[in-house]
């Protein structure tokens, strides 16, 4: 059973995530996070003593949630061969459609903070290991992961983002590559 402190911490992180998605990443402050969570700023500071600590917590929370969804998608896939790659594709597709603002902020913040960057790197390595051991050619699996990374960077940083129709065709082609 989770402690009260862990439950409160999760609530704060979920609230901060919701705030970013409703507003803007740059609008997130300790005050706004506390208000969104319905707690005092002192209560927030107990769990996250500064904005940097909150950002590290957010990055870990976001990647934990992504990893849970990744594992759940793979677990539900009845076809063993390529299931981890398909899980990565499907979770990434949903994530890009729903969490773009959040992802931009976390990626940007990670470039300035080695702790955030390290946390992201560990999550990516976990997923890379899963797709490499996915009963398909590990090079093909890695190409799929790198293509997903490219979709993220293209859309998140507005570097020649694909229109919806072409993005869907790319995603379908990636899924085909898993079979």
N, C-alpha and C positions, 0 to 999 in steps of 0.2 A: 504494500500500500504506500502511496506517495505521501510525503510529509506535507504539512500545511504550507511550508515555505516553497516547496517545489510546485505545488498547485498554484500558489500566488504568483510565482515567477512565470509559469506557463501562461497564466491569465494576462499578466503584463505584456508578455511577448505577443500573444494573440491580439491584444488590444492595440499595441503599437503597429502591428501588421495591418490591422483593419484601418487604423488612422491613415497610414501611408496610402493604402488602396483607395480610401475615400477622399483624400486630400492630395498631398504631394510629398514625395520623399523629403524634400528640402524644408517642408513645414514642420517636420517632426522635431520637437523639443522635449526636454524632460517634463516641462509643464504640460504640454499637449498629451504626452504619453500617460502621465498620471491622471489627467482629466478623462481621457478615453477609457482608462481602466477603472475609473471611479474610486481612486484612492488618493491619498495626500501625496504631495511631492516627497515628503519625508519617508512615506511608505515605499515609494518607488526607489528612493536613494538607498534604502536598506538593502534592496536586491541588486540595484545597479548604481554604484556610487557616482557615475558620471556618464556622459553621453557615449563615450568610447566603449564603456562596459556594456551599455545598452545595445550598441551597434554590434559588438561581438556576440552578445546573446541573441540578437535578431538573426545574424548570419547563421549561427548554429541551429537556431529554431527552424529557419527556412529550409536549410539543407536536411535537417532531421525529418521534417514534414515531407519533403520531396523524396527522401530515401524510403520512408514508410509507404508512400504511394507507389514508388518504383517496385518495392518488394511485393505489395498487394497485387499490382497488375501482373507481375510475373507468376505469382502463386495461382491466380485465377486462369492463366493461359493453359488450355488443355494440351497444347502442342509444345513438347519439351524443346525441340530444336528452335533456337532463335528467340525464345520467350523473353530473355533479359533485354535483348535489343529492342523487341517490340514494346516491352514495358518502358524502356527509356524513351522511345519515340512517342508513345501515347501520353506519358506523363509530361514530357517536354511540350508536346502540342497543347495540352490543357494549360500548363503553366504559362506558356507564352501568351495564350489568349486571355488569361485571368490575372496574372501577376506581373505584367511587364514593368509597371512603374516601380514596384518593389525590387525587382531584379536589377534594374538600372542602378538604383541607389546602392544596393548591396555590392554590386560589382565595382561601382565607382569608389565606394568606401574601402573596399578590399585593396584597391590599388595604392591606397595611402596608409594602410595598416597591415603590417606583417602578420599579426595574430589572426585577422580576418582572412587574409590570403591563405595562411596555413590551414585554417579550418575548411575553407573551400577546397583546397587541394586534396585533403584527406577524403572528403566526400567524393570528389571526382575520381580519385584513385580506386575507391571501393567500387564505384560503378564501372570503371574501366576493367577492373579485375573480373567482375561479373560478366560483362559482354565478351571479354576474351575467352571465357570458359563456357561459351553458350552453344556448343555443339555445331557451330558454323566456323568458317575460316576466321581466325583471329584478326587477320588483316581486313577482311570485309566488315567484321564487327567494329573495328577501330575506325574504319572509313565512315560507318554509320554514326558513331559517336562524334566524330569530327564534323560531319555534316550537320548534326544537331547543334553543335557548338557554333557553326557558321550561321545557322538560322537565328540563334540567340543574338549573336553579335550584329548581324544584319538588321534585325528588327529592333533590338534594344538601343542601338546607337544610330539608327536610321541611315545605315550605309547600304544604299540601294536595296531597301527591303522589297521582298517579293509581294506581288498582289495575292489576294486570298486564293484565287484559283490555281496559280502556279505553286504557291506554298503547299496546298493540299496535294497536288500532283507529285511534288518532291517527297512529301511524307509518305504517300502511297508507294512510291518507288523504293523508298527506304524499307518499308514493311515488306515489299516483295523480295528485297535482298536478304531478308531474314529466313527465307524458306528454302 
